[in-house]
Structures are given as C-alpha cells and as structure tokens.
Amino acid sequence: MITIDISKAKDIWKDKIRVARKPALEKLDVDYMRANESGSDTTSIVADKQTLRDLPSQVDTATTTDEIKAVWNDLLDKQ
C-alpha cells in the first residue's frame, strides 16, 4: 500500500505556489505602480497581492491531498 506523507506534500505544494506566485506578484507590483502614478484605485491590486501572500498558510490547514491541491488561485495562472 502506498502512503502519502501529508507534511511533505504540503511542503511541495507550498513551494509550487511560491514559484508560481513570484511572477504574479511582480506583475501586480507593476500594475500597482502604474495605477498609483495615474491616481487610479489600487484597492483590488492590494487585495490580490494579499491573497497570493496568504496561499502558503492555507496549505497548512489542509488534511488531505485533495484539500492541499485545492489551495490554488487563478491569479497564479495570470502572468
């Protein structure tokens, strides 16, 4: 029988999130600077950045591999 080390799976998924999150955060940083320079509202950009920052900690509460994999956000796919 194959068993999965949940702790190790969490670490792997958090690393995957961090790799995908880096370019997404960089893009949001540019979007924020542009919005700030033009006087546009930055509220949604700030919220998106916080969402991305919170993803790794959400993995910690997962108890199954399906719950771990469910911790993802479409922002990670937009670069």
N, C-alpha and C positions, 0 to 999 in steps of 0.2 A: 504494500500500500504506500502510495506517495503522500507525504505530508508536507504542508507548506508552512514555513517559518513566517508567521504574520509580522513579526517585528522586522525581519529582513525585507519582507515585501513592502512594508511601509517605508523603510529607508530607500529602497529602489524607486518607489513611486514618487517620493518627495524629491529625489534627485532628478527624476524625469520632469517633474513640474518646474523645478528651478532652472533647468536647461531651457525649457520652452518659454519660461517666464521672462528670461533676460531680454530677448529682443522685443517682446511685447511691452515690457516696462520702458525700454529705450524709446520705442515709438511713442508711447504715452508721454514721456518726458518732452519729446519734440513737439507733440500736439499741445502740451501744456504751455510750453514757451511761446508757441505761435499764438495761442488763444490769449495768453497774458499780454503779449505785445499789442494785440489788436483790441484789447479790452473786452474780449468775449468771456462768457461764463465758463469757469473751469470746474464747476462742481461735479459734473459727470466724469471728467478725467480723473479728478482726485479720488472719486469713489471707485472707479475701475482699478486704479493703482492699488488701493487698499484691498480690494477683492483679490487681486493677484498676490499681494503680500500675505494674505490670510490662508491661502490654499494649503501650504505645507502643514500648518497646525490643524487643519480639518482632517488630514490623514490620520492624525494621532487618535481620533475618536472612533475610527473605523475598526470593526471587529472581524470582518470577513474580506476576502479578496474582492468580492463584488462591490462592497462598500468602499474599499480602497480605490478601485478603478472608477467609481462614480465621482470621486473628487477630481473634477476637471472643470474647466471653464472655457467657453467659446473664445474668450479673449486670448487664450493661449494659442489659438489657431489663426489669429489675425495679426499678421506682421507686415 
